[in-house]
Structures are given as structure tokens and as C-alpha cells.
């Protein structure tokens, strides 16, 4: 399988000597994103209005205290609202932070892009604090590099700004320096396209290419109330191999509460990565905004199948 962030060079983390936070203790995080760079894992999470922070691990169990990687600039148009869903991608020798924030001046949810020479930052704005369409509410941008080396951004055209309140998934071609779109964004599917849901949420796209060459996307929605509700990890694939599809959907989510005996929480907002042993993993948060147990990091093994993936 081909995903982003493979064979990423490391950085000096010798200053980190203590790893007091444990995944097994239900490490708090919503929308986790894990980057393996060299011999270290970097877990990115929101620091609310302060910006974005990373935790570092050598083994995926024991994690450092959070390290600020982006501190909100005083002139940031979203500085009074917290950041969410940060991702960091390695591209052409640099690290790119993609994150969502409420843009005060536009009154919209927007996506912004920042660049650094290190996975620990400091990251600096390269897109004028908004790369997404200014008349849309947009969140959850992710980077995809196609087989010809062209960069694309898949992102959520959020339900709060669509006429029928049904969210859309969208894609646009990026400039070579990832600072702006060079094509008009295209909506590629609706939240209610899968046969198993009538919900309006399109969250958390993440792209991969199977060994067969099939282009797939993991994303998140909710089960309908008639099926018990709850946040999910879902699977879509491009029938043509093109970023614009047409996109089809698996008959059921690949993760939801009760799908397997040890899937005890609802959960979602997943992304795929390879560990140091070359094994495919997925991380996501579970549960989702529960009153009983706070949102925490889940890391599970993933198996590639003939036409998709299965979470073990």
C-alpha cells in the first residue's frame, strides 16, 4: 500500500528523556495524526487557541509531554478559536502542517497550511491563513500525491454551509509549493451516498493506494439512529482511479461500535501509517464526545484485502 509520509527522515529528539503519557492509560486526543520520522513517532493534536502541539514516542505506547509546534500568531484571524484536526505531511524535503480553524473575518471554518524544516516546527503560514474557498465552510484537509507527483488536497465541504445540510467531500489540485489551489474545487460525493447512512457528516478524509492500484479513502460519518448511532470509520474507493471518481462506498463502516467484539466504543477520524516494523496501522479517537469516557487515542493493526482494508 502507498500512503503519504513513507520513508521520512528523522530529527534530533535526544533532548526528550521522559515519556510519561501512555496510550494504555487512554491518552487524551481528538483527531489524532501520527507521523513516523526516522526512529520517532510524532502525534499531533490541537492545543486549542494556543495552536498545535506534538507528543513524541519511540514505541507507540510511551509518549512525551506535549511540545508546541505552532504557536498562534497575534494577527491570526482565528486566534480566538481553537485549531482542530492537525496533520503533518512530508513533501519535497519540508514538513507541512494542515489544520482547520474558525476564520473570524470570514465567519467560516477554513483550512490553513504551514511549513517547517522539522516535524517539531516552528511552522510558519504559507497560505495567508486560508487555502480553502472563502465562501465555503471547510475542514479536515489532507494531502495526496498522485502517481505523476501532482499534489492534491481532499477536504470536507462542511454540511453547515450546504443548502440541504448534507456534507460533501471535495478535492482540488495544489500548487507545487502547497500554498494555494490551482484548480477549482470539485465536490466528489455526499455524506448520505453510502447505503447504510442518512447522516450529513463528511469528516476526516485520508488517502491510500492499494497494492492493486485502487485509490481508496478512509473517512468518517455517523450511523443512523435505527442502527444505534455513533461515529464511524468508513471506506470509499475511486472506480476510475481518478481523484474525482466516481466514488463508491463499502456496504458498511470498517469501524463502528459492536462491529467486532472488541470494538466497544464508537470512534472515528482515522488515518493510516506504517510502524517501524513495516506493519500497517490506523489511529483514530474513541469514543466521540462521550460523557462517560473522554476521547482518547486508539491504534490498531490494519490488513489490506483484495478490494480494501480491514481493521483488526
NUTI-53014 format. One record per residue: x, y, z of N, C-alpha, C in turn. Coordinates in steps of 0.02 Angstrom, whole numbers, padded with zeros to 5 digits, always signed. Layout:
residues N
XYZXYZXYZ...
***
This chain:
residues 312
+00042-00060+00000+00000+00000+00000+00044+00062+00000+00022+00112-00038+00058+00176-00038+00016+00228-00002+00047+00260+00047+00014+00314+00083+00063+00372+00088+00041+00428+00114+00086+00484+00125+00134+00467+00182+00189+00504+00185+00235+00501+00242+00270+00433+00249+00294+00407+00194+00334+00346+00197+00408+00366+00188+00452+00334+00228+00524+00347+00224+00541+00421+00239+00515+00446+00294+00526+00515+00314+00589+00520+00357+00634+00566+00342+00695+00573+00382+00680+00597+00453+00724+00578+00499+00714+00596+00569+00741+00664+00586+00732+00682+00649+00759+00744+00676+00787+00730+00746+00825+00776+00773+00856+00765+00839+00804+00771+00894+00790+00716+00929+00745+00717+00986+00781+00693+01049+00847+00698+01049+00886+00674+01107+00871+00714+01170+00843+00773+01162+00826+00814+01221+00765+00786+01258+00729+00740+01227+00671+00710+01260+00694+00647+01297+00689+00648+01363+00712+00592+01404+00658+00560+01445+00599+00591+01448+00544+00563+01487+00483+00555+01443+00448+00499+01454+00389+00482+01414+00333+00461+01462+00303+00510+01496+00255+00495+01550+00184+00478+01529+00168+00490+01466+00099+00480+01443+00093+00414+01406+00042+00375+01422+00035+00307+01394-00030+00299+01356-00025+00268+01298-00085+00251+01260-00131+00207+01302-00103+00160+01339-00143+00113+01378-00180+00148+01436-00160+00209+01452-00196+00248+01503-00248+00295+01472-00267+00281+01410-00317+00321+01375-00291+00393+01365-00238+00398+01324-00208+00462+01309-00258+00508+01274-00272+00565+01303-00322+00610+01275-00301+00638+01208-00345+00633+01160-00334+00666+01095-00397+00657+01054-00414+00709+01018-00466+00705+00967-00432+00714+00900-00452+00676+00850-00424+00681+00782-00349+00669+00781-00325+00612+00807-00252+00601+00810-00222+00592+00740-00160+00614+00733-00122+00604+00671-00051+00585+00692-00027+00528+00667+00039+00503+00686+00085+00502+00625+00143+00532+00633+00196+00533+00583+00256+00495+00609+00280+00446+00571+00343+00413+00587+00398+00448+00547+00445+00478+00583+00502+00512+00552+00566+00485+00584+00606+00451+00544+00664+00419+00572+00644+00364+00620+00667+00368+00682+00651+00319+00733+00600+00344+00784+00568+00400+00769+00520+00429+00816+00451+00434+00785+00401+00426+00828+00332+00439+00809+00311+00507+00837+00276+00546+00797+00252+00612+00817+00175+00611+00813+00144+00623+00870+00071+00626+00875+00050+00699+00878+00012+00721+00830-00010+00792+00827-00081+00798+00853-00091+00850+00892-00158+00864+00918-00166+00939+00928-00228+00960+00933-00242+01030+00943-00221+01052+01013-00197+01114+01018-00185+01146+01083-00235+01203+01093-00294+01192+01066-00348+01241+01068-00323+01308+01040-00340+01365+01070-00322+01429+01042-00246+01441+01041-00208+01400+01077-00135+01409+01079-00102+01385+01015-00136+01344+00975-00107+01320+00913-00107+01244+00909-00049+01215+00893-00042+01143+00882+00018+01117+00920+00013+01056+00947+00068+01027+00984+00079+00955+00962+00139+00929+00977+00156+00860+00961+00182+00824+01023+00167+00760+01027+00196+00715+01077+00240+00666+01039+00296+00647+01069+00345+00604+01035+00349+00537+01071+00357+00483+01032+00362+00416+01059+00414+00376+01020+00443+00326+01053+00487+00280+01018+00454+00212+01006+00395+00201+01040+00365+00134+01038+00289+00133+01031+00258+00190+01021+00185+00197+01013+00146+00185+01077+00180+00172+01133+00147+00164+01197+00164+00222+01243+00227+00238+01250+00250+00289+01296+00265+00354+01258+00234+00408+01280+00237+00471+01243+00263+00528+01288+00298+00575+01257+00324+00633+01293+00267+00680+01313+00284+00730+01352+00238+00784+01363+00231+00824+01298+00176+00860+01289+00165+00897+01226+00217+00952+01214+00236+00958+01151+00285+01009+01129+00249+01055+01080+00248+01121+01092+00217+01167+01044+00254+01165+00978+00217+01156+00922+00248+01157+00856+00223+01216+00814+00163+01240+00831+00139+01302+00801+00105+01343+00855+00132+01403+00867+00103+01449+00915+00064+01502+00877+00002+01511+00895-00042+01555+00858-00014+01626+00853-00007+01650+00792+00018+01718+00781-00033+01769+00807-00008+01826+00829-00053+01877+00858-00101+01904+00807-00083+01902+00743-00128+01928+00691-00169+01874+00657-00169+01813+00685-00205+01758+00654-00280+01771+00658-00315+01767+00601-00387+01782+00603-00428+01733+00641-00400+01677+00661-00436+01628+00701-00409+01622+00771-00374+01673+00794-00336+01666+00857-00381+01660+00918-00444+01678+00913-00488+01671+00971-00527+01605+00969-00514+01563+00920-00547+01499+00915-00495+01444+00908-00508+01386+00937-00456+01334+00937-00449+01300+00870-00389+01275+00859-00373+01236+00799-00397+01164+00808-00408+01128+00753-00425+01058+00759-00402+01020+00697-00399+00953+00706-00381+00906+00653-00314+00922+00619-00260+00935+00658-00196+00949+00627-00166+00886+00596-00138+00893+00536-00100+00840+00503-00031+00869+00484+00020+00827+00484+00086+00847+00460+00109+00798+00407+00126+00824+00348+00148+00783+00291+00218+00805+00270+00258+00755+00250+00325+00768+00224+00321+00770+00148+00346+00825+00118+00341+00835+00046+00400+00875+00021+00439+00845-00023+00496+00879-00055+00543+00912-00004+00559+00873+00048+00609+00896+00096+00585+00941+00151+00520+00957+00153+00493+01000+00204+00432+00967+00236+00413+00992+00295+00354+00967+00331+00299+01019+00326+00238+00995+00311+00181+01040+00301+00126+01022+00351+00106+01072+00389+00052+01066+00437-00012+01091+00405-00063+01049+00404-00129+01067+00378-00178+01063+00436-00214+01117+00449-00260+01116+00506-00321+01160+00492-00372+01149+00531-00435+01185+00524-00442+01236+00581-00475+01291+00566-00485+01343+00617-00545+01385+00596-00577+01418+00644-00629+01466+00628-00597+01532+00609-00613+01557+00549-00585+01619+00524-00632+01676+00543-00609+01719+00589-00651+01773+00616-00677+01819+00561-00633+01842+00517-00652+01892+00467-00703+01864+00417-00695+01801+00399-00740+01770+00350-00802+01741+00383-00799+01728+00448-00854+01696+00482-00864+01625+00458-00809+01591+00439-00812+01524+00411-00761+01478+00445-00774+01413+00442-00723+01364+00456-00678+01360+00395-00613+01364+00405-00566+01365+00349-00508+01318+00362-00470+01304+00308-00410+01262+00312-00349+01305+00298-00297+01296+00338-00236+01334+00327-00177+01287+00323-00121+01311+00293-00062+01271+00281-00001+01308+00307+00044+01270+00340+00104+01298+00370+00163+01253+00352+00224+01281+00352+00283+01243+00330+00339+01249+00381+00379+01195+00386+00437+01194+00430+00488+01145+00403+00550+01154+00423+00603+01107+00406+00606+01048+00454+00566+01051+00507+00567+00999+00559+00497+00977+00577+00487+00914+00594+00420+00892+00617+00399+00925+00682+00447+00955+00718+00432+00989+00780+00425+01065+00771+00424+01087+00708+00417+01158+00695+00480+01198+00709+00474+01264+00715+00411+01301+00713+00383+01305+00642+00316+01299+00637+00283+01304+00573+00262+01376+00560+00269+01396+00497+00251+01464+00476+00199+01462+00420+00152+01508+00423+00098+01511+00374+00125+01522+00304+00097+01485+00255+00116+01495+00184+00055+01509+00141-00005+01509+00169-00066+01513+00129-00111+01571+00149-00083+01621+00183-00125+01677+00204-00180+01658+00252-00167+01605+00292-00214+01581+00343-00278+01551+00314-00282+01545+00248-00342+01513+00219-00326+01490+00148-00327+01424+00138-00317+01396+00072-00383+01373+00041-00433+01363+00081-00497+01336+00058-00542+01392+00030-00594+01374-00008-00639+01426-00036-00669+01470+00018-00665+01534+00008-00685+01581+00061-00761+01585+00071-00799+01558+00024-00872+01559+00031-00899+01491+00053-00855+01444+00071-00875+01379+00098-00851+01373+00170-00885+01332+00209-00857+01308+00272-00819+01243+00256-00755+01242+00273-00712+01185+00255-00670+01164+00314-00662+01098+00322-00619+01071+00375-00583+01009+00349-00536+00984+00389-00507+00917+00380-00471+00908+00313-00427+00955+00296-00387+00947+00235-00334+00894+00243-00322+00856+00189-00269+00806+00189-00233+00808+00122-00169+00789+00122-00128+00792+00062-00126+00724+00028-00132+00724-00038-00124+00664-00078-00080+00680-00138-00029+00639-00150+00015+00647-00208+00000+00590-00256-00021+00607-00317-00040+00554-00364+00021+00522-00396+00010+00474-00439+00065+00435-00468+00110+00477-00513+00086+00535-00535+00127+00580-00576+00161+00633-00534+00154+00630-00468+00186+00678-00424+00148+00742-00413+00085+00744-00436+00043+00804-00428+00012+00805-00359+00018+00861-00323-00014+00865-00256-00087+00886-00260-00128+00854-00219-00199+00869-00214-00218+00877-00141-00268+00916-00128-00298+00919-00061-00369+00892-00064-00382+00839-00026-00450+00817-00013-00472+00852+00052-00535+00872+00054-00558+00908+00113-00634+00904+00118-00659+00925+00175-00731+00924+00189-00763+00991+00171-00813+00988+00127-00858+01044+00115-00915+01034+00165-00912+01073+00219-00950+01055+00279-01025+01066+00271-01062+01024+00304-01135+01024+00300-01167+01090+00322-01132+01127+00365-01162+01189+00390-01167+01243+00336-01135+01234+00278-01140+01284+00225-01166+01255+00159-01198+01195+00163-01230+01169+00103-01306+01181+00108-01339+01190+00051-01411+01208+00053-01455+01158+00090-01439+01093+00082-01482+01042+00113-01453+01013+00177-01398+01044+00201-01365+01022+00264-01338+00951+00259-01320+00930+00200-01286+00867+00189-01214+00882+00169-01166+00858+00208-01096+00872+00195-01072+00840+00130-01019+00868+00102-00989+00845+00040-00914+00833+00051-00886+00788+00012-00813+00781+00009-00790+00814-00055-00733+00850-00051-00710+00889-00107-00635+00878-00118-00612+00897-00178-00541+00891-00195-00521+00950-00240-00458+00972-00233-00431+01024-00277-00357+01011-00288-00332+01031-00346-00261+01024-00361-00223+01081-00326-00165+01064-00298-00124+01112-00261-00066+01136-00304-00043+01196-00289+00019+01220-00319+00077+01177-00294+00134+01180-00329+00190+01138-00312+00218+01153-00243+00209+01215-00219+00233+01232-00151+00178+01225-00099+00119+01199-00118+00062+01185-00074+00032+01248-00043+00044+01305-00073+00020+01367-00042-00049+01389-00066-00073+01360-00123-00139+01381-00148-00165+01328-00196-00230+01331-00209-00262+01288-00258-00247+01315-00329-00236+01268-00375-00227+01288-00446-00283+01260-00489-00334+01231-00458-00394+01211-00493-00453+01227-00449-00511+01234-00480-00572+01244-00442-00588+01181-00402-00607+01188-00340-00625+01128-00301-00687+01094-00330-00687+01027-00326-00742+00987-00353-00771+00944-00297-00836+00946-00288-00870+00901-00241-00873+00831-00272-00851+00780-00234-00845+00713-00263-00896+00663-00235-00920+00673-00174-00976+00632-00151-01011+00665-00092-01071+00640-00077-01113+00665-00023-01107+00619+00038-01120+00648+00097-01118+00609+00159-01168+00552+00159-01225+00562+00126-01277+00511+00127-01274+00464+00066-01220+00464+00028-01213+00418-00028-01209+00344-00006-01173+00328+00049-01172+00257+00069-01242+00231+00086-01255+00168+00070-01321+00140+00081-01339+00134+00154-01288+00134+00198-01301+00120+00269-01316+00183+00310-01315+00242+00280-01325+00302+00321-01368+00353+00286-01400+00395+00327-01435+00454+00302-01408+00517+00336-01349+00510+00368-01321+00566+00406-01285+00614+00360-01275+00676+00383-01248+00728+00341-01175+00746+00351-01137+00704+00386-01068+00722+00404-01018+00690+00357-00970+00730+00333-00912+00703+00297-00850+00728+00333-00819+00685+00373-00759+00702+00411-00699+00663+00386-00639+00692+00398-00576+00655+00402-00556+00614+00342-00552+00642+00282-00526+00602+00226-00452+00585+00236-00433+00524+00218-00363+00505+00215-00355+00456+00157-00303+00467+00117-00296+00433+00053-00243+00378+00056-00255+00325+00016-00207+00271+00008-00217+00238-00059-00165+00207-00084-00169+00168-00146-00151+00096-00130-00197+00051-00142-00186-00020-00128-00133-00048-00175-00106-00106-00156-00057-00139-00199-00087-00155-00268-00152-00162-00272-00186-00174-00336-00190-00112-00379-00173-00054-00350-00178+00009-00386-00242+00048-00371-00288+00018-00333-00351+00052-00318-00340+00110-00269-00368+00168-00286-00365+00227-00243-00423+00224-00193-00406+00225-00128-00458+00222-00077-00454+00282-00031-00507+00292+00006-00511+00345+00056-00543+00317+00119-00512+00329+00177-00548+00320+00239-00578+00388+00258-00637+00387+00288-00669+00449+00309-00718+00431+00365-00753+00479+00392-00798+00466+00449-00866+00498+00439-00917+00462+00463-00985+00485+00465-01017+00456+00528-01082+00455+00532-01118+00427+00589-01168+00375+00565-01176+00322+00604-01231+00276+00591-01298+00310+00605-01351+00293+00570-01417+00320+00587-01441+00293+00654-01489+00327+00683-01517+00306+00747-01545+00236+00745-01573+00216+00687-01602+00149+00681-01550+00094+00687-01485+00112+00679-01431+00063+00685-01390+00076+00748-01417+00115+00794-01384+00128+00857-01343+00191+00860-01336+00225+00804-01298+00287+00802-01224+00276+00814-01187+00330+00820-01116+00325+00836-01071+00342+00778-01013+00369+00795-00962+00389+00747-00929+00327+00717-00905+00333+00655-00880+00275+00618-00817+00292+00579-00780+00239+00559-00728+00245+00507-00755+00209+00446-00753+00243+00389-00785+00219+00329-00734+00212+00272-00755+00178+00219-00710+00165+00163-00745+00181+00098-00710+00220+00056-00734+00235-00011-00677+00220-00060-00695+00209-00123-00643+00198-00173-00663+00228-00239-00613+00250-00278-00625+00280-00343-00630+00225-00395-00686+00223-00430-00695+00172-00481-00649+00182-00541-00629+00244-00553-00587+00260-00611-00513+00264-00593-00498+00270-00528-00430+00284-00507-00414+00358-00505-00458+00399-00531-00450+00471-00532-00473+00500-00465-00445+00558-00447-00465+00590-00385-00538+00611-00386-00565+00623-00445-00635+00645-00449-00684+00588-00454-00658+00526-00455-00702+00468-00453-00728+00447-00521-00788+00418-00523-00840+00416-00471-00819+00374-00410-00842+00397-00352-00825+00365-00289-00882+00319-00266-00865+00259-00245-00912+00211-00219-00894+00196-00146-00941+00164-00110-00933+00156-00038-00942+00083-00018-00905+00064+00034-00914-00003+00062-00985-00009+00090-01009-00070+00094-01078-00082+00115-01090-00066+00189-01036-00066+00228-01039-00050+00300-00975-00014+00320-00976+00024+00375-00913+00053+00400-00862-00002+00414-00798+00016+00414-00746-00032+00432-00730-00028+00507-00756+00024+00541-00754+00026+00614-00817+00060+00638-00852+00028+00684-00907+00058+00721-00917+00016+00784-00949+00044+00832-00962+00009+00894-01000-00055+00881-00973-00113+00906-01006-00176+00900-00992-00215+00837-00954-00185+00789-00940-00221+00727-00900-00285+00740-00853-00281+00789-00816-00339+00813-00821-00338+00889-00810-00395+00922-00820-00398+00995-00780-00347+01034-00718-00329+01010-00678-00281+01048-00685-00210+01022-00732-00197+00977-00747-00128+00956-00800-00102+01004-00778-00082+01063-00826-00067+01117-00849+00006+01117-00812+00050+01084-00832+00120+01080-00851+00138+01009-00893+00189+01002-00897+00222+00937-00830+00259+00928-00811+00272+00867-00748+00308+00856-00737+00323+00783-00693+00371+00771-00680+00390+00702-00625+00441+00695-00623+00474+00638-00570+00520+00616-00503+00482+00614-00499+00434+00568-00441+00391+00564-00390+00413+00513-00329+00388+00521-00277+00395+00470-00231+00335+00474-00198+00318+00417-00157+00259+00412-00083+00278+00415-00043+00233+00445+00030+00243+00445+00063+00176+00452+00127+00173+00432+00167+00113+00443+00210+00122+00506+00215+00069+00547+00258+00073+00605+00330+00055+00585+00375+00055+00634+00446+00044+00620+00460-00026+00595+00415-00072+00608+00422-00141+00585+00390-00152+00516+00364-00098+00487+00333-00103+00421+00263-00129+00422+00230-00129+00481+00161-00152+00487+00113-00094+00480+00059-00105+00444+00010-00053+00432-00034-00043+00493-00043+00019+00513-00084+00036+00572-00135+00089+00554-00184+00096+00597-00231+00152+00594-00237+00181+00663-00241+00247+00667-00257+00280+00729-00320+00322+00720-00361+00325+00773-00422+00365+00772-00439+00379+00845-00488+00422+00857-00508+00434+00926-00573+00397+00941-00578+00375+01003-00638+00341+01027-00641+00352+01103-00701+00360+01129-00764+00371+01094-00767+00441+01064-00826+00462+01043-00834+00528+01013-00879+00571+01056-00849+00619+01091-00888+00666+01133-00933+00629+01182-00906+00576+01213-00945+00538+01261-00943+00571+01329-00996+00564+01367-00998+00590+01435-00969+00540+01485-00962+00477+01464-00938+00426+01509-00862+00419+01508-00832+00418+01449-00760+00410+01440-00736+00463+01391-00682+00498+01409-00657+00551+01365-00626+00522+01302-00621+00563+01251-00592+00543+01187-00518+00527+01195-00498+00470+01169-00428+00450+01176-00403+00414+01114-00338+00408+01110-00306+00380+01050-00316+00304+01048-00337+00280+00991-00339+00209+00976-00288+00195+00921-00249+00141+00927-00204+00120+00874-00216+00046+00862-00232+00029+00800-00247-00041+00784-00210-00061+00720-00202-00127+00712-00173-00153+00651-00225-00153+00596-00201-00148+00534-00243-00148+00475-00219-00201+00427-00265-00236+00396-00249-00286+00346-00276-00263+00279-00232-00264+00228-00255-00249+00160-00289-00310+00130-00347-00299+00100-00384-00353+00068-00383-00342-00008-00417-00385-00043-00417-00381-00117-00446-00315-00141-00496-00289-00106-00529-00228-00131-00532-00172-00080-00497-00178-00023-00500-00126+00027-00454-00141+00087-00476-00124+00146-00439-00136+00207-00486-00161+00261-00459-00196+00310-00496-00219+00368-00458-00200+00430-00493-00170+00479-00463-00153+00543-00467-00213+00588-00410-00234+00615-00406-00295+00656-00418-00278+00730
***
